[in-house]
Amino acid sequence: MMATGLDAYGRWVYVVGLTALALAVLAVVLACITAPGGTGAGPGQVAAQQVPVLLPERPPSDDLQRRIARRPEPLLGLRGKGPVKNDGTADKMARRLKLQATAKMRGEYVAYVCVDGKSVAKIRQGGTILEFSVVRVEASSVVLSREGVQVVLPQPPA
């Protein structure tokens, strides 16, 4: 026997009601578990003596701050992995892209890139195209990055 719309709606209301009830019970249980006992603090508050001090005993030296400020770009690639080996995938994908033109709009460069010879995409620094992220757009080239490997799209000669 097929269920009517009213039966399906009734089941939906029942499921939503059970979900709301389960969330309310979970909230009460979490409030009971995390409430401090005998400290005079209310729900959601923690007594001062229970909070560990996470600050260092002394501030870092000026020498350490200078070394950190002078540090070059990090050596780690994307997602904290080590230096990325170029396996040629980024170059193969970049062959599908042809830089058509660059223009300065509102103080920053934008680039018009032909994708697969079919469509033209407008990109700017911080954007994406295919699986590349746009590192920077310059007057005559675009620098793209895919998984830590950088590729430069030069503007064709006029």
Secondary structure, 3 states (H helix, E strand, C coil): CCCCHHHHHHHHHHHHHHHHHHHHHHHHHHHHHHCCCCCCCCCCCCCHHHCCCCCCCCCCCHHHHHHHHHCCCCCCCHHHCCCCCCCCHHHHHHCCEEEEEEEEECCEEEEEEEECCCEEEEEECCCEECCEEEEEECCCEEEEEECCEEEEEECCCC
